[in-house]
Amino acid sequence: MLGLTGPRHRAGALLAGLTLVTAGVAVQATATPAVAATPHRILFDDGHAEEAGNADWIISTSKPDPLVQDSSPSAETDWTGALSSWGVALQETGNYSLKTATSALTYGGTSATDLSKFDTLVLPEPNTLFTTAEKTAIMTFVKNGGGLFMISDHTGSDRNNDGEDAVEILNDLMTNNSVDSTDPFGFSIDSLNIGSDYPSAISDSSNPVLHGSFGTVTKSLIANGTTVTLKPADNSAVKGLVYRTGYSGNTGAFFATSTFGSGRIAFWGDSSPVDDGTGQSGNTLYDGWNDSGATNAALALNATEWLSGASGSSGGGGTGGGSGTCTAAQLLGNNGFESGSTAWTGTSGVITNSSSESARTGSYYAWLDGYGKATTDTLAQTVTVPSGCTTAALSFYLHVDTAETSTSTAYDTLKVQVLNSSGTVLGTLATYSNLDAASGYTQRSFSLASYAGQTVTLKFTGTEGSTLQTSFVLDDTALNVS
């Protein structure tokens, strides 16, 4: 651990400069930072019968972390699953962190696969209905800036014979939730079973999904799939990008994008295009990923990039990236805390140079909680993200030490949130706890590109239980835009 494991005593002022002494505790003088966290975090769902029947819609049999199967995959067969080509292609860029969820989807919780810890959620042909709580979590995640990739299949594709198929399940998500059931994305999924087709992409050279860093999209593939009906009167951001042969406008869209709140949505009407033809033994799969008549890989990868905010463009009429000019800069004031309370607001005593913990660099740092009693500490700064910036990378170094001994219960937590000028939480970027305790500092990174053009408050809230201290120590914050 970097600092003390006994309780901390609150300093009388924000920069009291007093030395806090805990008998018998050695303070580590320096900390070794971990490798920077990857900002584009993708969660693939496997908690809703995505492997039922002949389906194998997973990136790897190793869950939640595919790197356990192979930490440096170079071929899709290094990971096992019909979506392994997709996963490996993202992993090889070095710009993505991939995980698989196998339990109920949550938002704002402490689990390793909680949606607040991710930029994009992929729903690859779910075959069981989402619970009321899950639908609230998913819709809130998107509204607060998350990306949602929905992949359907044809009507009647009930792989687990529970009476529900992907068409019904995804329509239920959009029309029967507690957040917004009034056609929030501006489209509905058609109850169709289209046997075969090579749908064509529209002509739009500026669209980042059709013309992204992974290539140009010309066609996709239908091998028993469906389409959506667009309803721009309900959501003007909705846009069809790939259409079934003979269709255009508001009908027959096979691939579509939209926005909701601060988030982005992509829809694909068939699972065959992302199927790479290999998976677990006994499954009957189809290699649509490498189909020579289509450009499915580019479509999947470009869309993932756009959903995660990596492309910084607005795609089908969305709000990400914005317009105007942007000067590359670091926006946070007093980002290393060396000027005391300047630019920051929060609980008295949080910014300190106490020797009971160590700054990563310089002398001062921010120390939330650590008292061993019921306490809430806060630290916040308001900043405007320029509308013309396509990249807005928030980062900070975090060290957690604790006297808690549990390896499964989060007694003390630190939430990292984005708020608007009224104090409403727009998004929870992450929640850390006593379970994240480790020696040294670790850099944490998040994309705030979806807040371009907005003035927001970045807020850290530490909440400690009634006994046994947990200290959340921050240093060297930054919000780099370009």
N, C-alpha and C positions, 0 to 999 in steps of 0.2 A: 504494500500500500504506500501511497505517496505521503500521507499524513497520519493524523491521529485516529484511533479507533474508540477513544473515550469521548464523552460529551464535550462540546464546545461551549464557551461562555460568551455571550453577546457583548461586543464592544459598545461603548456609550455613544459613539458618533460614527458617521459613515467612514471617516478616515481617522480613527482614533490613534492608529499607529502603535497601539499597545501590543506587547508580546504576550501571546496566550500560551501558558505553560501547562502541559499535562505530564505528570511525573512518570518517568520510566518509558516514555515514548520517543523513539528516535525519528527525526524528521529527515527524509531523503532530500538531499540538497538539489538534485537535478532530476529531471524527468526525460525519458526518451519517447518522443512522439511516435505514434503508430503510423503506418502508411495511410495516406489520405483515403477517406471513404469514397466510393464511387457514387456520384450524385443521381444517376438514373436507375432507380430501383424498381424492378418489375416483379409482380406477384402473379403466378399462374395458379388458378384455382383447380384443386383436385378433391374438393370436399362434396361434390354434387354429382356423383356417379359418372365422372368423365372417363372412367375405364370400364363401364358396363358393356356387356355384349362384346362386339368386335371393336369397340372404341378403345383407343389407347392415347388419349389426349393429354399426355404428360411430356415434359422435357427430359425427365430422368426418373429412374426408379428410386433414386436417392432423394429423400424428402425430409426436411424442407430444402436442404442445400444440395444442389446437383454436383457441387465441387467435390463432395465426398466420394462420388463414383469415379470422377476423373477431374483433377484440379486444373489441368491444362488441356482441355479437349481441342483436337485439331481436325477431327472428322466426326460426322454426326453419329457414327456407331460407337464413339467413345462414351456417349450417354445413351441410355436405352429408353425409347419412347417414340411415338409417332410424331411428336413435336420437337424431337431432339435437334433436327436441322435448324429450326428456328432458334432454339436456345443456344446451340453452339455458335451460330453466326453472330449472335449478340455478344456472347462471352468473348469471342476472339477479338472484338474491337477494343476490349479493355475499358469500355465506357459504361458498362451495365453490371448491375448486381442482381442476380436472379434467385428467386425462392419459389417454393411450391406450398400452397396452403392445403391442408388435409382435414381441417376442422372448421367449425362455424366461423364465418367472416365477421369481424368486429372492427369498430373504428373508435379510436381514443383509448384503447386498452393497453395492456402491458405485454401481451404475447408477442413472440418473435415475428409472427405473421400478421400482426394488427395492421390494418390499412393505413394508419397514420404514419407507418414506417416506410411507405412505398409511394412512388410517383404514378404507377400505372397498375391496374388490375386487369388481367386477361381472363375472360370467362369462355373457355373453349368447349362449346356445346354442353352446357349443364343439363343433367337429366333428372334432377329432383328440384322441387320448388324451393326457393329461398324462404327462410322464415321471416316473420314480420321484423324481427330485430336485424336480420341480415340485410333486408331491403332498406331499412333505415340507414344502416352502416354504409352500404354501397352508395346510395343516393347522396348522403351527407359528404362522403369522401369526394364524389365528383363535384358537388356544389362548391366545396371548399378548395378546389383546384386539382383534383386527381384526374387521371386519364382512365377511361373505361373502354376496353376492347371486347365487344360482344360478337361471338361467332355462333351462328345458328346452324341448323340443318333443315331438311325438308319436313313438312308436316307429317306426322305419323312415325317419326324417328324416335320412338319410345324404347330405348335400348335396355332398360331395366324393367319394363312392363309394369310401371307403377301408375299408368294412366296419364302421364305428363310427358310432353316432348319439349325440345328446346324452343320451338316457336311459342308454345303456350307459356313456358317458364320465363322467357325474356319479355314477352308482352305483359305478363303478370308483374314483373319487376317494375316496368314503366307505368303501369296503370293502377296498381294496387299497393302503394307505399305511403308512408306517413309524411314524406317530405314534399312531394309534388306529384300528383297523379293526373294532372291536366295536360297530358301529352308533353312532358318536359323536354324531350329530345326532338320533337317535331317529326316523328315517323312511327309507323306501326308495321309489324312483321306480317307478311302475307301468308295465309294458310295454303301453301302450294307445294307440290313435289315436281320440280322441273328436272326431267331426266338427264339432259346433257346440253351444254352450250359453252361457247367461249365468249363471254361478255366483254365488251370493248370499253376502254377508258375514254372519258371525254377529253376534249382538247383544252388544256389549261396549263400552259408552260410555267406558270408561277405557283402552281399548287405543290406544296412540299411532300404530300403523300404520293402524288403521281410522278414527281420529279425531285427525289430526295437523294441523299448521299449514298443510298444503296442501289441506285439505278433508276431507270425510267420504266414506268408501268404502261403497257399497251393493252394487254388482255388478262383476264382471269379465267377461271374454270368452274363450271357447274357439273357435278356428277351426283345428281339427286340433291337439289338444294332449293332455296327460296329467295324471295326478294322483299323489298320494303316499299310501302307507299309513303311518299314524303308529304308533309303537311306544313309548308312554310308559313302559313297563317298562324300556326301555333308556336313556331320557333323559326325565325328568319335565318338563323345560322345553318340550318340543315342543308346539306348539299349532296347530291348523287355524284359519285366519281366514276363508277363503272356500271354499265347498264346491260341488261339482257338484250340479246339481238332483237331489233325491231321496236325497242322501247326507249323513251327519253322523258325528260321533265319530271313529273311527280310519280310516275309509275315505272315499275320494273327496275328499280335501282338495286343492284346486287352488292355494291359496296357504297356506303354512305358515311359522312361525318357530320358532327354537330357539336354544339357546346351547351353547357348547363352551368349557371353560376360562373365560377372561375375555372371550371373543368372542361375537358374535351371528351368526345365520344367517337368511336369508330364502330361500324357494323359490317359484318361479312355474312353472306347468306348461305354458306356451305362450309363444312369442316374439311372437305376433300382438298382444297387448295393448300392448306397448311400441313397436310398429311405427307410425311416423307417416305412412306412405304415400309418402314422398319419399326419394330417395336417388340413387345413381349411375345413370347411363344404362344401360338394359338389364336392370335388376332388376324383377321382378314383386313389388310390395309391397302391403300391406293396411293401411289406416289404422285400426288398433285404438285408437290413442292418443286419437283424437277421436270414437270410436264413441258415439253418443248414448244407447245402451242400457246403457252401463257407466260406471264412474268409474275408468278405468285410470290416468290421469295422477296423480290423488290417491294411488292405491295405490303407484305406483312412487316418487313423491317422498316420501311419508310414510315408506315403508320405507327409502329411502336415508338420510333424516334419522335414523331410529331406529338403523340399522346403524352410522352414523358417531358415535353417542353424542350427536348434537345435541339430541335430544329429552329425553335424560336420564331416560327411563322404561324400565321393564322389559319392556314389551310382553308377548309370550306366555309369561310366566313366567320371563323372563330375570333376570340379576343386575344389570344396569346401573341406576344411580340409587339403588337401595336404598330404605330407608324411614327414618323418624325426622325430626329437625329439622336445620336447617343455618343457621348464621350466616355471612353474607357476610364473607370475610376473605382476607387474603394470608397464606399459611401458612409460607413459607420464612423461617428465621431468617437474619439478617445477609445479606439478599438482594442488597445492593450491595457486599458485601465490605469495607465501611468499618470494621468491627470486627475485622479481621484474621481469625484462624482460628476465631473463635466460630461455633458451629453446623455448621461444615464439617469433614470429615476428608479426608485425602488426602496426596499427596506434598509433602514439605517444599519450600517455595519457590514453590509454585504461586500462592498468594495474595500479591500484591506491589504495590508502588507504584513500581516501576522506571520510569524515564523512557524506556527503550528501546521501550516500547509505551505506549499512552495509555488511560486509563480512559474509558469513555463519559461517566460522570458521577462526581463526586467524585475521589478520588485512587487508590483501590485497585481492583484487578480480579484475575481469575484467568487465569493464563498457563500453558497446558499445552504441553509440548514446546518446540521451537525451538532444539535443541542441535546439530543436524547430525550426530547419531550415534544408534545404536540406543537408544531411551529409551521408557519407558512412564510416563506421569503420570496420576494419578487425582484426582478431586474428587467428594465424595459428601455427601449429607445425607439423613437418615431423617425421614419425615413421615407423619402419619396423615391420610388423606382421610376426612372425616366421612361416615357412611353416608347421611345425609339430603340430601347435596348432589347436585344434578343437573348442575351445571357445575363442572368442575375443570380450569382452563386453565393449563398450564405454559408459561412463556415465558422466553426469555433472549435477550440480544443477543450475537451471535457475529461476530468478525472473524478472518479467516484470511489470513496472509501467508506466502509461501514463496519459497525459492530454487530450487525444482524448476522445470524448464522444460517438462516433458511436458504435453501437452494431452489425453492419453488414459489415462495410467496413474496410479492412486492409490497413491503410495508411502507416504504418511503419512495416518493416519486418526484421527478423533475419533468415538467411539461414545457415544450418549446412550441409557441403558438404565434400565429399572425392575427392581428386584430385590426378592425377598421377604426375610424375616428370616433365612433360612438362606443367603442369598447366591445363590440360584438366579435366573437371569435370567427375568423374566416377560415382558418385551417389549423390543425394540430400537426406540426411537422414530425414530432417524435415524442415519446414518453420513455424516460429512463428510470431506473429504480435501483434499490440496493442489490438487485441481481446482476447489475452491470458493473459491480465493483471490480477493480483491477488496478495493478500498479501502473504508474505513469499516465500521461495524457494520451487521448485518442482524438484525432480530428474527425469531426462530424460535418457533413456537407449536404446542402439541400438546394434545389432550384426554386427561385422565387420569380421565374420568368412570367408566370401566369398573373403576377401582380403588377406588371409593367403599366405605367400610367397612373398608379394609385399611390396615395400616401397611407402607409400602414405602420403599425406598431409591432415590433418584435419583442416578445415577452417570454421570460423564463420564470416559471413558478415552481418553487420547491415546497413540497408538503411532507412533513415528517410526522410519524406516529408518536405514541405516548412514551415509548421506551426505546433504548438502544439507538445511537446516533447513526445517521447516514449523511455524509458531506458530498455536495455536488460543487465541484470547483471548476470555474471557467477561466479561460485566458485566450488572448490572441484571436479575437473575433474579426470577421471581415464580411463585407457584402460587395463583391466585385462585379461590376457591370461592364458590358461591352456590346 
